[in-house]
Amino acid sequence: MAKKLKATHRIECAQPKLKRRDYESALAELHVELVKLQQWVVHKGVKVCIVFEGRDTAGKGGTIKAITERVSPRVFRVVALPTPTEREKSQMYIQRYIPHLPAAGEVVIFDRSWYNRAGVERVMGFCTEEQAKRFLDAVPSVEKAIIESGVVLLKYWLEVSPKEQTRRLEARINDGRKVWKLSPMDLKSYGHWYDYSRARDDMFAETDTSWAPWFVARSDDKRRARLNIIRHMLDHIPYKELPRETVKLPKRQDPDGYENPSYPMKVIPERQWPTE
């Protein structure tokens, strides 16, 4: 029988929120390590799959952006699948995710994943209870097969509190920079807090296995959560720093009679912006 880890849902008290200056300094150091990881993944043909799940506003998108903003999108590939087509709805549920799994030299990050079936689809009635239970029964074996094929699989659940979720959703309503983040599904799911809690608990109980455990990150402090997750990732994906050759810029060629053209270029005006 498959050995499953005992799920624990106790979320400890968070530390004080991290200041921006401290966050940016720590993130810069982690970005250097992520570049080293990228070079190692490409050099050794490593296959990495990272799954991010959590309630709406938990901070998945911001965490993924923090991971990927200093690495190559050709190596760190983000997958966020749209609503399934009618054809995809007729397939085995996990089938449409399989083609997006990493090949050698790739890190694939799922911004929501096959676990949609255990969460939003189950809570909002997009699948039946029988379909959800069949999925929960099957997914540990599928993940074991993925890992046995040589993929490093990491699964992260971002845990946000009810109070902080409310604050973030209100910000999406009132902040013109964030209105695009607010979807009708966010509003519908907001009232189903405890339905989502039960669905999460079932998901952990059935899929928190010894070979593919869930890692929970408290995300009320987005900055601290991002740093914690990136550090955890780096600790759980074996890599080494590759030696670098000394790089020296070559001598730039002589102008050899070249002169700037008199063509009337359309130059963007220099505007006055406030400074500190």
C-alpha positions as CSV (number, residue, x, y, z in Angstrom):
1,M,0.0,0.0,0.0
2,A,1.3,3.5,-0.8
3,K,2.7,5.2,2.2
4,K,1.2,8.6,2.8
5,L,2.4,11.3,5.1
6,K,0.1,12.4,7.9
7,A,-1.2,15.9,6.9
8,T,-0.8,18.6,9.4
9,H,-2.7,21.8,9.0
10,R,-1.5,23.8,12.0
11,I,-0.3,27.2,10.8
12,E,2.1,28.8,13.2
13,C,2.0,32.6,14.0
14,A,3.8,34.6,11.4
15,Q,6.9,36.7,12.0
16,P,6.7,40.6,11.6
17,K,6.4,41.7,8.0
18,L,9.6,42.0,6.1
19,K,10.8,45.5,5.1
20,R,11.2,46.1,1.4
21,R,14.9,46.9,1.7
22,D,15.6,43.7,3.5
23,Y,13.5,41.7,1.1
24,E,15.2,43.1,-2.0
25,S,18.6,42.4,-0.6
26,A,17.8,38.8,0.3
27,L,16.0,38.3,-3.1
28,A,19.1,39.5,-5.0
29,E,21.2,36.9,-3.3
30,L,18.6,34.2,-4.1
31,H,18.5,35.3,-7.7
32,V,22.2,34.6,-8.0
33,E,21.6,31.1,-6.8
34,L,18.7,30.6,-9.2
35,V,21.0,31.5,-12.1
36,K,23.5,28.9,-10.8
37,L,20.6,26.4,-10.6
38,Q,19.6,27.3,-14.2
39,Q,23.1,26.7,-15.5
40,W,23.3,23.3,-13.7
41,V,19.8,22.2,-15.0
42,V,20.9,22.9,-18.6
43,H,24.3,21.4,-18.2
44,K,23.1,18.2,-16.6
45,G,19.8,17.9,-18.4
46,V,17.8,18.0,-15.1
47,K,14.0,17.9,-15.2
48,V,12.2,20.0,-12.6
49,C,8.4,20.4,-12.1
50,I,7.1,22.9,-9.5
51,V,3.4,23.0,-8.6
52,F,1.9,26.1,-6.9
53,E,-1.6,25.9,-5.4
54,G,-3.6,27.9,-2.9
55,R,-6.7,30.0,-2.5
56,D,-7.3,33.0,-4.6
57,T,-5.0,35.9,-3.6
58,A,-2.6,33.5,-1.8
59,G,0.3,35.0,-3.7
60,K,1.1,32.3,-6.3
61,G,1.6,34.7,-9.2
62,G,3.9,37.0,-7.2
63,T,6.0,34.1,-6.0
64,I,6.3,32.8,-9.6
65,K,7.4,36.2,-10.8
66,A,10.0,36.5,-8.1
67,I,11.4,33.1,-9.1
68,T,11.5,33.8,-12.9
69,E,12.3,37.5,-13.2
70,R,16.1,37.0,-13.4
71,V,16.3,33.6,-15.3
72,S,15.7,32.6,-18.9
73,P,12.1,31.9,-19.9
74,R,13.5,29.2,-22.2
75,V,14.6,27.2,-19.1
76,F,12.1,28.3,-16.5
77,R,8.8,27.8,-18.3
78,V,5.5,28.9,-16.6
79,V,2.3,26.9,-17.4
80,A,-1.1,28.4,-16.6
81,L,-3.7,26.5,-18.6
82,P,-7.0,28.2,-19.6
83,T,-10.4,26.6,-19.2
84,P,-10.4,23.2,-20.9
85,T,-12.0,22.8,-24.3
86,E,-14.8,20.5,-25.0
87,R,-12.3,18.0,-26.4
88,E,-10.1,18.2,-23.3
89,K,-13.1,17.7,-21.1
90,S,-13.7,14.3,-22.7
91,Q,-10.1,13.2,-22.0
92,M,-8.6,11.6,-18.9
93,Y,-8.4,14.5,-16.5
94,I,-4.7,14.8,-16.1
95,Q,-4.0,14.2,-19.8
96,R,-3.9,17.8,-20.8
97,Y,-1.2,18.5,-18.2
98,I,1.2,15.7,-19.3
99,P,2.5,17.4,-22.5
100,H,3.7,20.4,-20.4
101,L,5.9,18.3,-18.1
102,P,9.6,19.2,-18.3
103,A,12.1,17.8,-20.8
104,A,15.8,17.6,-20.0
105,G,17.2,21.1,-19.1
106,E,13.8,22.6,-18.1
107,V,12.2,23.9,-15.0
108,V,8.4,23.9,-15.5
109,I,6.3,25.9,-13.0
110,F,2.5,25.2,-12.9
111,D,0.5,28.2,-11.8
112,R,-2.3,26.0,-10.7
113,S,-2.1,22.4,-11.9
114,W,-4.0,19.2,-12.1
115,Y,-5.0,19.9,-8.5
116,N,-7.7,22.2,-9.9
117,R,-9.9,19.1,-9.8
118,A,-9.4,18.8,-6.0
119,G,-10.0,22.5,-5.4
120,V,-11.9,24.9,-7.5
121,E,-13.6,22.3,-9.7
122,R,-14.8,20.3,-6.7
123,V,-15.9,23.3,-4.6
124,M,-17.6,25.2,-7.4
125,G,-19.4,22.2,-8.9
126,F,-17.4,21.9,-12.1
127,C,-16.9,18.2,-11.4
128,T,-18.9,15.6,-9.5
129,E,-17.9,14.2,-6.1
130,E,-17.2,10.9,-7.8
131,Q,-14.8,12.5,-10.3
132,A,-13.0,14.3,-7.5
133,K,-12.6,11.2,-5.5
134,R,-11.4,9.2,-8.5
135,F,-8.8,11.9,-9.1
136,L,-7.6,11.9,-5.5
137,D,-7.2,8.1,-5.7
138,A,-5.3,8.1,-8.9
139,V,-2.9,11.1,-8.6
140,P,-0.4,9.6,-6.2
141,S,0.4,6.9,-8.6
142,V,0.6,9.3,-11.5
143,E,3.0,11.5,-9.5
144,K,5.1,8.5,-8.6
145,A,5.4,7.6,-12.3
146,I,6.5,11.2,-13.0
147,I,9.2,11.1,-10.4
148,E,10.4,7.6,-11.5
149,S,10.8,9.1,-15.0
150,G,13.5,11.4,-13.5
151,V,11.5,14.5,-12.7
152,V,12.2,16.5,-9.5
153,L,8.6,17.3,-8.4
154,L,7.9,20.0,-5.7
155,K,4.4,20.9,-4.6
156,Y,3.7,24.1,-2.7
157,W,0.5,25.2,-1.0
158,L,0.4,28.9,-0.1
159,E,-1.7,29.5,3.0
160,V,-3.4,32.9,3.3
161,S,-5.6,33.9,6.3
162,P,-9.3,34.9,5.9
163,K,-8.5,38.5,7.0
164,E,-5.6,38.9,4.6
165,Q,-7.6,37.4,1.7
166,T,-10.4,39.9,2.3
167,R,-7.8,42.8,2.3
168,R,-6.3,41.6,-0.9
169,L,-9.6,41.2,-2.7
170,E,-10.8,44.7,-1.6
171,A,-7.5,46.0,-3.0
172,R,-8.3,44.4,-6.3
173,I,-11.7,46.1,-6.3
174,N,-10.4,49.6,-5.4
175,D,-6.9,49.8,-6.9
176,G,-6.8,50.6,-10.6
177,R,-3.5,48.7,-11.0
178,K,-5.1,45.5,-9.7
179,V,-8.6,45.4,-11.2
180,W,-7.5,43.0,-13.9
181,K,-6.7,40.4,-11.2
182,L,-10.3,40.3,-10.0
183,S,-12.4,37.6,-11.8
184,P,-16.0,36.6,-11.3
185,M,-14.7,33.3,-9.9
186,D,-12.8,35.1,-7.2
187,L,-16.0,36.7,-6.0
188,K,-18.0,33.4,-6.2
189,S,-15.3,31.4,-4.3
190,Y,-14.9,34.0,-1.6
191,G,-18.0,32.9,0.2
192,H,-16.9,29.2,0.2
193,W,-13.9,29.5,2.6
194,Y,-14.7,26.4,4.6
195,D,-15.7,24.4,1.5
196,Y,-12.2,25.1,0.2
197,S,-10.7,24.3,3.6
198,R,-12.4,20.8,3.5
199,A,-11.3,20.3,0.0
200,R,-7.7,21.2,0.9
201,D,-7.8,18.8,3.9
202,D,-9.0,16.0,1.7
203,M,-6.3,16.8,-0.9
204,F,-3.6,16.7,1.7
205,A,-4.8,13.5,3.2
206,E,-4.9,11.7,-0.1
207,T,-1.9,13.2,-2.0
208,D,0.7,14.2,0.7
209,T,2.8,11.2,-0.1
210,S,6.3,10.3,1.0
211,W,7.5,10.6,-2.7
212,A,5.5,13.8,-3.5
213,P,4.8,15.7,-0.2
214,W,3.0,19.0,0.1
215,F,5.0,21.9,1.4
216,V,2.9,24.7,3.0
217,A,4.1,28.3,3.1
218,R,2.4,31.0,5.2
219,S,1.7,33.8,2.7
220,D,0.1,36.7,4.7
221,D,3.6,38.3,4.3
222,K,4.1,38.0,0.6
223,R,7.8,39.0,0.7
224,R,8.7,36.5,3.4
225,A,6.7,33.7,1.7
226,R,8.6,34.3,-1.6
227,L,12.0,34.2,0.1
228,N,11.1,31.1,2.1
229,I,9.8,29.2,-1.0
230,I,12.8,30.1,-3.2
231,R,15.2,29.1,-0.4
232,H,13.3,25.8,0.1
233,M,13.4,25.1,-3.7
234,L,17.1,25.6,-3.8
235,D,17.6,23.3,-0.8
236,H,15.5,20.6,-2.5
237,I,16.9,20.6,-6.0
238,P,20.5,19.3,-6.0
239,Y,22.8,21.6,-8.0
240,K,26.3,22.9,-8.0
241,E,27.9,26.1,-9.2
242,L,29.6,25.5,-12.6
243,P,33.0,27.0,-13.1
244,R,33.0,30.2,-15.1
245,E,35.6,31.4,-17.6
246,T,37.1,34.8,-17.1
247,V,35.3,37.2,-19.4
248,K,36.9,40.2,-21.0
249,L,35.2,42.6,-23.4
250,P,36.9,42.7,-26.8
251,K,38.2,45.9,-28.2
252,R,35.6,47.9,-30.0
253,Q,36.3,48.6,-33.7
254,D,37.5,52.0,-34.9
255,P,34.9,54.2,-36.5
256,D,36.7,54.0,-39.9
257,G,35.0,57.2,-41.1
258,Y,31.5,56.5,-39.7
259,E,29.4,59.5,-38.7
260,N,26.0,59.7,-37.1
261,P,23.3,60.2,-39.7
262,S,21.3,63.4,-40.1
263,Y,18.1,61.4,-40.3
264,P,15.4,63.1,-38.2
265,M,14.8,60.3,-35.7
266,K,11.6,60.5,-33.7
267,V,13.0,60.7,-30.2
268,I,10.7,60.2,-27.2
269,P,10.6,63.4,-25.1
270,E,12.5,63.5,-21.8
271,R,9.9,64.3,-19.1
272,Q,10.4,65.5,-15.6
273,W,9.7,62.8,-13.1
274,P,9.6,63.2,-9.3
275,T,12.8,62.2,-7.5
276,E,13.5,61.4,-3.9
